[in-house]
Amino acid sequence: MILITETLGLDESEISESFIRASGPGGQNVNKVSSAVQLRFDIRRSPSLPEALRERLERLGGQRVSQDGILVITAQRFRSQARNREDALDRLVALIRRAATPPAPRRPTSPGAGARERRLADKARRARLKRQRGDVSDP
């Protein structure tokens, strides 16, 4: 069981990992060893997550979420496979924690007194300018 918050946890069986060769510098090691990790988590079929959290997680996942609702996290920051596995899992947990906090409801506000005064002063200045553009009288 992977603990996300005090009330939320994920079962390890919901996560699948595959190992791929990492790109970038690393010499011969990068050509021989599959040290990068591709972590896959099926958001839509996860029994651990409530429905509202699933929707927020899909939105937060962005391009990392496939059309089928599978979140794919690729970790290749480190040279060792174990550290990349840990990194991918940490990133998944951080993403779920972000989705677990519901967004604060927006409270409508009205413009302040200073903003109203500036708006009215701007309108008056503009009106004066337009009045000055009136017809030119014959001399």
Contacts in CASP RR format, 6 or more apart in sequence:
PFRMAT RR
TARGET T0000
AUTHOR 0000-0000-0000
METHOD contacts of the structure
MODEL  1
MILITETLGLDESEISESFIRASGPGGQNVNKVSSAVQLRFDIRRSPSLP
EALRERLERLGGQRVSQDGILVITAQRFRSQARNREDALDRLVALIRRAA
TPPAPRRPTSPGAGARERRLADKARRARLKRQRGDVSDP
1 9 0 8 1.000
1 10 0 8 1.000
1 11 0 8 1.000
1 12 0 8 1.000
2 9 0 8 1.000
2 10 0 8 1.000
2 11 0 8 1.000
2 12 0 8 1.000
2 15 0 8 1.000
2 89 0 8 1.000
2 93 0 8 1.000
3 9 0 8 1.000
4 10 0 8 1.000
4 93 0 8 1.000
4 96 0 8 1.000
4 97 0 8 1.000
4 100 0 8 1.000
5 97 0 8 1.000
5 100 0 8 1.000
8 48 0 8 1.000
8 49 0 8 1.000
8 53 0 8 1.000
8 96 0 8 1.000
8 100 0 8 1.000
9 48 0 8 1.000
10 46 0 8 1.000
10 48 0 8 1.000
10 96 0 8 1.000
11 48 0 8 1.000
14 41 0 8 1.000
14 42 0 8 1.000
14 46 0 8 1.000
14 47 0 8 1.000
14 48 0 8 1.000
15 39 0 8 1.000
15 40 0 8 1.000
15 41 0 8 1.000
15 89 0 8 1.000
15 92 0 8 1.000
16 39 0 8 1.000
16 40 0 8 1.000
16 41 0 8 1.000
17 37 0 8 1.000
17 38 0 8 1.000
17 39 0 8 1.000
17 40 0 8 1.000
17 85 0 8 1.000
17 88 0 8 1.000
18 37 0 8 1.000
18 38 0 8 1.000
18 40 0 8 1.000
19 34 0 8 1.000
19 35 0 8 1.000
19 36 0 8 1.000
19 37 0 8 1.000
19 38 0 8 1.000
19 81 0 8 1.000
20 34 0 8 1.000
20 36 0 8 1.000
20 37 0 8 1.000
20 38 0 8 1.000
20 74 0 8 1.000
21 30 0 8 1.000
21 31 0 8 1.000
21 33 0 8 1.000
21 34 0 8 1.000
21 35 0 8 1.000
21 36 0 8 1.000
22 30 0 8 1.000
22 34 0 8 1.000
22 35 0 8 1.000
22 36 0 8 1.000
22 76 0 8 1.000
22 84 0 8 1.000
23 30 0 8 1.000
23 36 0 8 1.000
23 76 0 8 1.000
24 30 0 8 1.000
26 79 0 8 1.000
29 35 0 8 1.000
29 79 0 8 1.000
33 81 0 8 1.000
34 81 0 8 1.000
35 76 0 8 1.000
35 78 0 8 1.000
35 79 0 8 1.000
35 80 0 8 1.000
35 81 0 8 1.000
35 84 0 8 1.000
36 74 0 8 1.000
36 75 0 8 1.000
36 76 0 8 1.000
36 84 0 8 1.000
37 74 0 8 1.000
37 75 0 8 1.000
37 76 0 8 1.000
37 81 0 8 1.000
37 84 0 8 1.000
37 85 0 8 1.000
37 87 0 8 1.000
37 88 0 8 1.000
38 72 0 8 1.000
38 73 0 8 1.000
38 74 0 8 1.000
38 88 0 8 1.000
39 72 0 8 1.000
39 73 0 8 1.000
39 74 0 8 1.000
39 75 0 8 1.000
39 85 0 8 1.000
39 88 0 8 1.000
39 89 0 8 1.000
39 92 0 8 1.000
40 70 0 8 1.000
40 71 0 8 1.000
40 72 0 8 1.000
41 70 0 8 1.000
41 71 0 8 1.000
41 73 0 8 1.000
41 92 0 8 1.000
42 68 0 8 1.000
42 69 0 8 1.000
42 70 0 8 1.000
42 71 0 8 1.000
43 49 0 8 1.000
43 54 0 8 1.000
43 57 0 8 1.000
43 58 0 8 1.000
43 65 0 8 1.000
43 69 0 8 1.000
43 70 0 8 1.000
43 71 0 8 1.000
44 54 0 8 1.000
44 58 0 8 1.000
44 68 0 8 1.000
44 69 0 8 1.000
46 54 0 8 1.000
49 57 0 8 1.000
49 96 0 8 1.000
52 102 0 8 1.000
53 96 0 8 1.000
53 99 0 8 1.000
53 100 0 8 1.000
56 99 0 8 1.000
56 102 0 8 1.000
57 71 0 8 1.000
57 95 0 8 1.000
57 96 0 8 1.000
57 99 0 8 1.000
58 65 0 8 1.000
58 69 0 8 1.000
60 95 0 8 1.000
60 98 0 8 1.000
60 99 0 8 1.000
61 71 0 8 1.000
61 95 0 8 1.000
64 71 0 8 1.000
64 72 0 8 1.000
64 73 0 8 1.000
65 71 0 8 1.000
65 72 0 8 1.000
66 72 0 8 1.000
71 92 0 8 1.000
71 95 0 8 1.000
73 88 0 8 1.000
73 91 0 8 1.000
73 92 0 8 1.000
73 95 0 8 1.000
74 88 0 8 1.000
75 84 0 8 1.000
75 85 0 8 1.000
75 87 0 8 1.000
75 88 0 8 1.000
75 91 0 8 1.000
76 84 0 8 1.000
77 83 0 8 1.000
77 84 0 8 1.000
77 87 0 8 1.000
78 84 0 8 1.000
78 87 0 8 1.000
111 119 0 8 1.000
END
